[in-house]
Structure formats: C-alpha cells, structure tokens
Amino acid sequence: MKQPQALGPGASLLVGLVFVAAGILPMLAAFDIGPLGRDDINGPPWLGFAAGGIFTAAGLAVIAGPASPLANGLFAFLALAGLAAIGNWIAFGAGERACSGSISLPWLWGESDFSGLGCRIPFGLGALITDAFACYMLVWLLQKALGGPPHLARLMKAAEWLILASLAPILLALALILLLQGAFGAVKTRLTTGAWPRNEAFIARQKAKGLLKRFARKSPS
C-alpha cells in the first residue's frame, strides 16, 4: 500500500495561506474591522477572534510543516487552545445556550433543538477532550524544547492519562451501545429461530485446539 505523500513547500504555502485568509475576517470582526462586525459574532467579541485564530494557526502550522516541528507544534497547540476556549465558553460560560443537532443511533434517529443542559453537556464533553489534548500538546512542546525524553516523562504520562479520562464517558457509552445491540440481536435470533446464536467458527477453532492437545498428550516422549 502506497504511503500518503506529504505536501511540497509550494502546496503547503498555498493551503496554509487559504486557511490564514479564512481566519483573518472573523479575527478582524472582533475589532469591528472589515466586512464583518461584532454584531455578526454570536457571542462575545473574543469568540470571533478565537474562531478565526483556529484557522489562522492551522494555516501557519501547515506552512511550518514537519521541517520546523517546534513551530508546527506551537501553531497546532494554538489551534487546539482556540477550540478549547470556544467549547468551554459554550459549556461552562454564563448565559443561555441554544443548539440544534441530530441523533443517529441504530434504534433512534431525529433532529431537534436543544437548550440549557441539553446544549451544554455535549459541548462540555467535547471541551474536556479538547482541554486534555491541548494539555498534552503543551507538555509535548515543553519536552521538545528541553531536548526531548526523558524530560517531563511523568508529566507526559499524566497528560496521556488525562486524555484517557476525558474519553472514558464516550468509550463507556459506545461499549454499552454495542452490548445492547448484541443482546438485542441475540434475543431476536432466539425468538425467530428458537435457538441462541452460536459463533460456529470460534467453536470449531476451540474444538480443533482441544483435539491437537489430546494428540500431543498421547504422543510418545
């Protein structure tokens, strides 16, 4: 399988400039400069600056590229910090919140408007995950600036555990959904066929292993 090729210097510059250009307008809107103004920002003015800063920082990270890992990492961290700031404001900031979205599960689908906790909780989970990744990125940058491992090894391990802890609610929810889906399928098979589902391939492998073990015990020493 062919490995994906990295962007060349010219392509990186072009893509990066497109991202930077996309971020400049919302950043200027925070100061009432340009075609957009503060009234176009659905929140405090700094929100527009942060939203535009995400694109600008991402573009600068692309321009820096892997040839400048520290600069690349710094701009990537700034983009993550912008995402975290917006998510934290929506989830934990003062004032009313109203969101719209859709739910898509094997047994449930629909679109609805959410307000209050219905809006804050999903953004809160996303904000905590983004916070954890931003912390990890910051520690990685500091470690890189200090010369790499083993500097800040314990702090890196703590940042990794922080990411795992932030993902735990989603992972547990996915595990529960898969278990319920499997149980529903098993009950459906039982009701339609009168027998519980069996993993015939797994049973055959286990029987083959048991047969081989019996032959091994009977073989002469």
C-alpha positions in Angstrom: 0.0 0.0 0.0 1.4 3.4 -1.0 2.2 5.8 1.8 0.4 9.2 1.5 2.9 11.8 0.3 3.5 15.0 2.3 2.6 18.3 0.7 5.5 20.0 -1.1 6.7 23.5 0.1 4.6 25.3 -2.6 1.5 23.3 -1.9 1.9 23.8 1.9 2.3 27.5 1.4 -0.8 27.7 -0.8 -3.0 25.6 1.6 -1.7 27.5 4.6 -2.4 30.9 3.1 -6.0 29.8 2.3 -6.5 28.8 5.9 -4.9 32.1 7.1 -7.2 34.1 4.8 -10.2 32.3 6.1 -9.3 33.2 9.7 -8.5 36.8 9.2 -12.1 38.1 8.6 -13.5 36.7 11.9 -10.5 37.9 13.8 -10.9 41.4 12.4 -14.6 41.3 13.2 -13.8 41.1 16.9 -12.4 44.7 16.5 -15.2 45.9 14.2 -12.9 46.0 11.2 -13.7 44.8 7.7 -16.9 43.5 6.1 -17.9 41.6 9.3 -18.5 43.3 12.7 -19.1 42.4 16.3 -22.8 42.1 15.6 -22.1 39.2 13.4 -20.5 37.3 16.2 -23.0 35.1 18.1 -21.3 35.8 21.4 -18.6 38.0 23.0 -16.2 39.6 20.5 -13.3 37.4 21.6 -15.2 34.4 20.3 -14.8 35.7 16.7 -11.1 36.2 17.4 -10.7 32.7 18.7 -12.7 31.1 15.8 -10.6 33.0 13.2 -7.5 32.2 15.2 -8.1 28.5 14.8 -7.9 28.7 11.0 -5.0 31.1 11.1 -3.0 29.0 13.5 -3.8 25.8 11.5 -2.7 27.5 8.3 0.6 28.6 9.9 1.1 25.1 11.2 0.7 23.8 7.6 3.2 26.4 6.3 5.7 25.5 9.1 5.4 21.8 8.2 7.4 18.9 9.7 10.7 20.7 8.8 10.0 23.0 11.8 8.5 20.7 14.4 8.5 23.3 17.3 6.8 26.0 15.2 4.4 23.4 13.8 3.6 22.1 17.3 3.2 25.7 18.6 0.6 26.7 16.0 -1.2 23.3 16.4 -1.4 24.0 20.1 -2.8 27.5 19.5 -5.5 26.0 17.2 -6.4 23.4 19.9 -6.5 26.2 22.5 -8.9 28.2 20.3 -11.2 25.1 20.0 -11.0 24.5 23.7 -11.8 28.2 24.5 -14.9 28.1 22.4 -16.1 24.7 23.7 -15.5 25.8 27.3 -17.4 29.0 26.8 -20.4 27.2 25.3 -20.4 24.5 28.0 -19.5 26.5 31.2 -19.9 30.2 30.3 -22.7 32.4 31.7 -25.9 33.0 29.8 -28.5 30.9 28.0 -27.4 28.3 25.4 -29.4 27.1 22.4 -28.1 24.4 19.9 -29.5 22.4 17.1 -28.4 18.9 16.1 -29.3 15.4 15.2 -29.2 12.0 17.0 -28.3 8.9 15.0 -28.4 5.5 16.7 -29.3 2.1 15.4 -32.7 2.4 17.1 -33.1 6.1 17.3 -32.8 9.0 14.8 -34.0 12.5 14.8 -33.3 16.2 14.7 -34.1 18.6 17.4 -33.2 21.9 19.1 -31.5 21.8 22.5 -31.2 24.4 25.2 -29.8 24.6 28.7 -28.1 21.4 29.8 -29.1 19.6 26.6 -26.7 22.0 24.8 -24.1 22.4 27.5 -23.4 18.7 28.2 -22.3 17.6 24.6 -20.1 20.7 24.3 -18.8 20.1 27.8 -17.7 16.6 26.9 -16.0 17.9 23.7 -14.4 20.8 25.7 -12.9 18.4 28.3 -11.5 16.2 25.5 -10.0 19.2 23.7 -8.6 20.5 27.0 -6.9 17.2 27.6 -5.3 17.2 24.1 -4.3 20.8 24.5 -2.6 20.0 27.8 -0.8 17.0 26.1 0.3 19.2 23.3 1.7 21.8 25.7 3.7 19.3 27.6 5.0 17.8 24.4 6.1 21.2 23.2 7.9 21.9 26.6 9.5 18.4 26.4 10.6 19.1 22.8 12.1 22.5 23.8 14.0 20.9 26.6 15.6 18.3 24.3 13.0 15.5 24.3 12.7 12.5 26.6 13.3 11.7 29.4 12.5 15.3 30.3 9.0 15.7 31.7 8.3 12.0 31.3 6.0 11.9 34.3 4.1 14.9 33.1 3.7 13.3 29.7 2.3 10.2 31.3 -0.1 12.3 33.3 -1.3 14.1 30.2 -1.9 10.7 28.5 -4.0 9.6 31.4 -5.9 12.9 31.3 -6.8 12.1 27.6 -8.0 8.7 28.5 -10.1 10.0 31.4 -11.7 12.6 29.1 -12.5 9.9 26.6 -13.9 7.5 29.2 -17.5 8.6 29.1 -17.7 8.3 25.3 -15.9 4.9 25.3 -18.2 3.6 28.0 -21.3 4.8 26.2 -20.1 3.1 22.9 -19.4 -0.1 24.8 -22.9 0.0 26.3 -24.4 0.6 22.9 -22.5 -2.3 21.4 -23.6 -4.6 24.3 -27.2 -3.6 23.9 -27.0 -4.1 20.2 -25.5 -7.6 20.6 -28.1 -8.5 23.2 -31.0 -7.3 21.0 -29.6 -9.3 18.1 -29.3 -12.4 20.3 -32.8 -12.1 21.6 -34.2 -11.5 18.1 -32.4 -14.7 16.8 -33.8 -16.7 19.8 -37.3 -15.5 19.1 -37.1 -16.2 15.3 -35.2 -19.5 15.3 -35.8 -20.9 18.8 -32.0 -21.1 19.5 -29.4 -18.8 20.8 -26.8 -17.6 18.2 -23.6 -19.5 18.2 -20.2 -18.5 16.9 -19.6 -21.6 14.9 -16.1 -20.5 13.7 -15.0 -19.9 17.3 -16.4 -23.2 18.5 -14.6 -25.0 15.6 -11.3 -23.4 16.5 -11.7 -24.3 20.1 -12.5 -27.9 19.2 -9.5 -28.1 16.9 -7.2 -26.8 19.7 -8.6 -29.4 22.1 -8.1 -32.2 19.6 -4.5 -31.1 19.0 -3.8 -31.0 22.7 -5.2 -34.6 23.1 -2.9 -35.8 20.3 0.0 -34.0 22.0 -0.6 -35.8 25.3 -0.8 -39.2 23.5 2.4 -38.8 21.5 5.4 -40.8 22.7 8.0 -39.0 24.7 
